[in-house]
Amino acid sequence: MTPWTPPPYADPTAFTERDITLDAAGRTVPGTLTLPARPTGRGVVLLAGGGPFDRDGTSGPNKPLKDLAWGLATQGVAVLRFDKVTANRPEAMTEPGYTMTSEYVPHGIAAVRALAEHVDRVFLVGHSMGAKVAPKIAAAEPLVAGLVIMAGDTQPMHHAAVRVMRYLADTGAVPPESVELFQRQAAAVDSPDLAPETPGSPETPGTPGLPFGLPGSFWLDLRGYDPVATAAKLDVPILVLQGGRDYQVTVADDLPAWRDELPDATITVLDADNHQFFAGSGPSTITEYQAPGHVDPEAVSTILTWLP
């Protein structure tokens, strides 16, 4: 595998890094604190997307959260990023009781408080599911001074999964029958019979199970959460960043809710960017995620320009 290399906009001599540990809800997770040599008093906590991601958002040869951390720190912004609680224990995602809230919120709050010891203002920068949960963390932690929503989905996740599977089937990345399976799984999530203890895997042969094998507790948590409505109640500035080529979280399906319900937010669409905020051309494909790349410098500069 091609090793990660620093993006051209990062200067490793402009900051220092050290390992930290965050302790919350009876679990510890490791993280990295990045402190600029010339601080501006601003800091960001990075929140990775859905799945057992580490602090760098490692996916194949790429580390988009490390790109962001180094790019922001080069320009004087302190950054704290951390392994999700499932990063070293992914099997926890299939256990009863697992929720998005339990995976993100306790350590997200701990990260905000830890970074606040080093800066004047702390912002959350969330990607994908990390963007979805960022308003929930901000609602629970008054130290959060603002949000950056990067590819934040607003469609119900189980319905969006059907749309994404249809896109992937159309591009030949998955077999057509995958769409029908996800449709059946989405119906199971919508069912009034869904219970917290409902397992994600099929209980009996011929039943669909739940999307991605995640348990009923996870889907009930999501069913009861509206990220846009939660964000609209916050009295903090918000930047919404969207990739124009993103087929997972899209301009057509997800961005309208942010536009309609957050009239005071800054909304920027980077037309060339995919879901990882890597620039390219033509329709985005799943194989694109395995090509070495870096977060678009325009995404980094947009965040830097916006940060109050």
Secondary structure, 3 states (H helix, E strand, C coil): CCCCCCCCCCCHHHEEEEEEEEEECCEEEEEEEEEECCCCCEEEEEECCCCCCCCCCCECCECHHHHHHHHHHHCCCEEEEECCCCCCCHHHHHCCCCCHHHHHHHHHHHHHHHHCCCCCEEEEEEECHHHHHHHHHHHHCCCEEEEEEECCCCCCHHHHHHHHHHHHHHCCCCCCHHHHHHHHHHHHHHCCCCCCCCCCCCCCCCCCCCHHHCCHHHHHHHHCCCHHHHHHCCCCCEEEEEECCCCCCCCCCCHHHHHHHCCCCEEEEECCECCCCCECCCCCCHHHHHCCCCCCHHHHHHHHHHCC
